Amino acid sequence: MLSFLPLMDIKYLGHASFFMKSKDAKLVTDPYDASIGIKFPKTEADIVTVSHQHRDHNRSDLVVAPPDQQILVIDMPGEFEKNGMRIFGFQSFHDKKKGAERGGNILYKFEADGVSVLHCGDLGVVPEDSFLDAIGEVDVLMVPVGGFFTIDADDAAQLIKKVEPSIVIPMHYNQPKLDQKVFSKLGTVQEFLKKMGKENLPPVSKLTVKAEELEEEMKIVVMEISS
């Protein structure tokens, strides 16, 4: 008889949006509209999280609900659960001036099948140690690295050092498909990789995270955008 081995599948939908699938739940983070230069792919999910109310992060209406179900849309701090996925929202800021420039931002921690993932949204400032202590242990860190609207490569490196995840997935960086009228000031993922001493990492189309295979030595995973 085959036994179930806990795992989580992760795909990158672009910008700050990911698709995560555990044994019983399907979740999408920060769905965006086509104004960013990329069309949001048709994606079905039980849960959608929104880090803040900007249209490149809050288009939960573009996510497809499973048959005869309603999507749980989470856009606030707190504790939530659906289909075995536990979600914890932590209030933070979109800038270094306590929200005075760009408002608030919510970090979400997801726990399912023995794996914990922290999605930083448009985090604008490296949190205090006490804030990170409240979040707890993180296996996979999804962190913005492009700067200007969020923390940059230097800040991301500082955050990674504090969190000590097993896996880091960079997000919210400049790439050719983005509307350069809006996002030209973002740094590239290569700038982040150079900062981390991990240049020329080949991108992957899907990441499967197994709780029993998480390693102490941190690795960075660059993901291709799924269509």
ABEGO torsion letter per residue (X at the ends): XBBBBBBBBBBBAEEABBBBBBAABBBBBGBBBAAAGBBBBBBBBABBBBABBBAAAABAAABBBBBGBBBBBBABBEBBBBGGBBBBBBBBBABAAGGAAAEBBBBBBBBBGGBBBBBAEBBABBBBAAAAAAAEBBABBBBBAAEGABBBAAAAAAAAAAAGBABBBBBGBBBAABBAAAAAABBBAAAAAAAAGABGBBBBABBBBBAAABBABBBBBBBBBBX
